[in-house]
């Protein structure tokens, strides 16, 4: 199995690593929820891409669901994130 390294340059990256270690998205959602509404979609996007790339696809899809629920005013946001991460496998 290949090793996947995440730079621990910020709180979101650290929370993604913690989530991968415990197998739950709670560390990620705590960090995202602590930020302003405008920053959240980008944070979801980054966390989803990191999880997906590291093979933690179930947690990534859980975050995509949350993204879609929390940003219902822009339903395409969750869908576009899903399409982008899945296309990386094609």
C-alpha positions as CSV (number, residue, x, y, z in Angstrom):
1,X,0.0,0.0,0.0
2,X,1.3,3.4,-0.9
3,X,1.9,5.9,1.7
4,X,-0.1,9.1,1.6
5,X,1.5,12.1,3.2
6,X,-0.4,15.2,4.1
7,X,1.4,18.5,4.9
8,X,0.4,19.6,8.3
9,X,0.5,23.2,7.4
10,X,-2.9,24.1,8.7
11,X,-5.8,23.0,10.9
12,X,-7.8,21.5,8.1
13,X,-4.9,19.3,6.9
14,X,-4.3,18.2,10.5
15,X,-8.0,17.4,11.0
16,X,-8.1,15.3,7.8
17,X,-5.1,13.3,9.1
18,X,-6.9,12.8,12.4
19,X,-10.1,11.7,10.7
20,X,-8.2,9.1,8.7
21,X,-6.6,7.8,11.9
22,X,-9.9,7.5,13.8
23,X,-12.1,6.6,10.8
24,X,-14.7,9.4,11.4
25,X,-15.2,12.8,9.9
26,X,-15.8,14.6,13.2
27,X,-12.4,16.2,13.4
28,X,-12.9,17.7,9.9
29,X,-16.4,19.0,10.6
30,X,-15.3,20.6,13.8
31,X,-12.6,22.6,12.0
32,X,-14.9,23.5,9.1
33,X,-17.8,24.6,11.4
34,X,-15.4,26.9,13.3
35,X,-14.8,29.0,10.2
36,X,-17.0,31.5,8.5
37,X,-19.7,30.5,6.0
38,X,-17.8,31.8,3.0
39,X,-14.7,29.7,3.7
40,X,-16.6,26.4,4.3
41,X,-17.2,25.3,0.7
42,X,-13.5,25.5,-0.2
43,X,-12.6,23.7,3.0
44,X,-15.1,20.9,2.3
45,X,-13.6,20.7,-1.2
46,X,-10.1,20.3,0.0
47,X,-10.9,17.8,2.7
48,X,-12.9,15.7,0.2
49,X,-10.1,15.7,-2.3
50,X,-7.5,14.7,0.4
51,X,-9.7,11.9,1.7
52,X,-10.6,10.6,-1.8
53,X,-7.0,10.6,-2.9
54,X,-5.9,8.7,0.2
55,X,-8.6,6.0,-0.5
56,X,-10.9,7.1,2.3
57,X,-13.8,7.3,-0.1
58,X,-16.6,6.5,2.4
59,X,-15.6,9.5,4.6
60,X,-15.2,11.6,1.4
61,X,-18.8,10.8,0.4
62,X,-20.0,11.6,3.9
63,X,-18.5,15.0,3.5
64,X,-20.0,15.5,0.1
65,X,-23.4,14.8,1.6
66,X,-22.8,17.4,4.3
67,X,-21.6,19.9,1.8
68,X,-24.8,19.4,-0.2
69,X,-27.0,19.7,2.9
70,X,-25.2,22.7,4.3
71,X,-25.1,24.6,1.0
72,X,-28.6,23.7,-0.3
73,X,-28.8,27.2,-1.8
74,X,-26.2,26.0,-4.4
75,X,-26.9,22.3,-5.1
76,X,-24.4,22.2,-7.9
77,X,-21.6,22.7,-5.4
78,X,-21.8,19.2,-3.9
79,X,-22.3,17.7,-7.3
80,X,-19.4,19.5,-8.9
81,X,-17.1,18.4,-6.0
82,X,-18.2,14.8,-6.5
83,X,-17.6,14.9,-10.2
84,X,-14.2,16.4,-9.8
85,X,-13.0,13.8,-7.3
86,X,-14.4,10.9,-9.3
87,X,-12.8,12.2,-12.5
88,X,-9.4,11.9,-10.9
89,X,-9.9,8.1,-11.1
90,X,-10.8,8.0,-14.8
